[in-house]
Amino acid sequence: MKVADKYTDAELVAAIKEEQHLNEAILYIYQQYSASTSSFIINYGGSEQDADDVFQETVISFIDLVKKGKYRMEASIKTFLVSVAKHIWFNELKKKERSGRREKLFENSRDQKEDDIGLQIGNLEKKRQLRDLVNHLGEPCKKILMLFYYEGLSMKEIVEHLPYENEQVVRNKKYKCLQSLTGLIKDNPAIAKQISEIAK
């Protein structure tokens, strides 16, 4: 039984259980069955390294089952090993697929967060520029523009804060203030464009 090419399935199982010729039995398993399981793994998208890793895990699982008396020889060792290898590899593929989806979701989420943060920073910068510019206007314009653009209040809410008759009056006043503001910065085309966009 020490000759590696003369093991039957029953002899392999006995060698593993009794551990008298365990190394020879394992060598025989590698010699006889690694090629068939490896070709399956490679055909289903794995590399040679994947095939080696899966077969090693398969052999370890097989030896463990034999030692625990859970291998009942209902199928040949070759068929059993290929079946175990398939199970291991398909589980690995599922893990990779889930990992890929998680990574994609993470990347999309991160990109969205970065875009959102960039937008927030841009908005804060615009607000800061607007605040600095309206300081050059009269107090009424400053109050209207700050309440509307910096505080985010509606026309109705502004009427409640300032002594104007109605929303239309505030809207007209805001328009005139923006025109004055645009006039103040006409020498700076970049900022003028931003303010013109705000005025729309």
Secondary structure, DSSP 8 states (H G I E B T S, - for coil): --SGGG--HHHHHHHHHH-SSHHHHHHHHHHHHHHHHHHHHHHTT--HHHHHHHHHHHHHHHHHHHHTT----SS-HHHHHHHHHHHHHHHHHHHHHHHHHHHHHHHHHHHHHHHHHHHHHHHHHHHHHHHHHHTTS-HHHHHHHIIIIIS---HHHHHHHSS-SSHHHHHHHHHHHHHHHHHHTTT-HHHHHHHHHHH-
